[in-house]
Amino acid sequence: MKLGLHVVNFTWPGGARAIGATLGGIAEAAEESGFAKLSVMDHYFQMEMIGDPTTLDMLEGYTALGFIAAKTKSLRLGLLVGGVTYRQPGVLAKIVTTLDVLSGGRAELGIGAAWYEREHKGLGVPFPPLKERFERLEETIKICLQMWSDDNGPFVGKHYQLAETLSLPQTLQRPHPPIMIGGGGEKKTLKLVARYADACNLFSREGPAFVAHKLDVLKRHCDDEKRDYDKIEKTMIYAAPRLPLGAAADAFVKDLDQYAKLAIRTVILVPFGDRPIEDVRAFEPTAKRVAAIGVG
C-alpha cells in the first residue's frame, strides 16, 4: 500500500514569509519518510469547513506544485482535485504538461466538477449549474487527451471550441499523465471514472462498507464501459484529522488492512497543526509498516 500526503492548510507560524520554507520542508520530509504522492487543494479561498476564508492563507495549486517539484525528486504531484471551472481546458493541458516535463515525469491530472461557489463569485469566475459543470468536465478531459496525442486538429464541443490542440513539448509520461477524477457520485462521477480515469478518490469517513459500496458501483460502470476495473488505481483520503502517531499507529495500520482488502492502493493523509514538518518526519516508522501491507 502506498501513502499520499494532502496539504490543505497553509497558515503556519511565521506568516506568509514562512509559507515557502514550511511547504518545501513538508515536501522534503514526505519524500524522505516514504510517501509516494503529494497533493494540494485547488481553491482560491480556504474552505469554510476548515476555517474563516478571510483570515486563513490559500495558495494557487499548480504554482505550488511547481515549487514542490523543484524541491523533490520522486514524489508524484497533483491537485486533489482541480476544479474544471478554474482554467480553460487547453491552458490546463499546457499547465499539466509543463509540470510533467519540469518534474521529470511526475505530474498527475486531478480534476472534478468544482463546488465552492463563494470563491467563484468572489473572484469573478463563472459558476455554471451542476449539469453544465459535468458536461464541461467531460469535454475538458477529452481536450486534454487530444492535446496529449498526435492529433493537433480542432476540437468542437458544446462548451469549448479549439482551433488547434497543439501542445509542445509533449508530456514525458506516455501516453499521458494519469488522470484522477475526484468524488464518489454514483450516477455521473464514477461513470466518468470508468470511462476516462486512471484513478479515483474516495473518503473513509463512513467506513469500509461505504467504500466497498462505491467500488461496487464503479465496477458496474466499468462493466458497462467495457473497461478493466483493475486498471483503475483506487485511492482514499483517510478521515483522521491528524497524522496517526505513537500508540494510535497500531490501530491505524490495522484499519488500513481492511481497505487494502478492498484494493485501495493509496491512502492519503492530511497534516494539520503547527508542526507539519515534524509530524511528517515522525510518521516514517508507520509509513514503513503501511508499505508492507498487501493490496487486493
Buried (B, 14 or more C-beta within 10 A) or exposed (E): BBBBBBBBBBBBEEEEEEBEEBBBBBBBBBBBBBBBBBBBBBBBBBBEEBEEBEEBEBBEBBEBBBBBBEBBEEBBBBBBBBBBBBBEBBEBBBBBBBBBBBBEBBBBBBBBBBBBEBBBEEEEBEBBEEEBBBBBBBBBBBBBBBBBEEEEEEBEBEBBEBEEBEBEEBBBBEEBBBBBBBBBBBEBBBBBBBBBBBBBBBBBEEEBEBBBBBBEBBBBBBEEBEBEBEEBBBBBBBEBEEBBEEEEBEEBBEBBEBBBBBBBBBBBBBBEEEEBBEBBBBBBEBBEBBEEBEBE
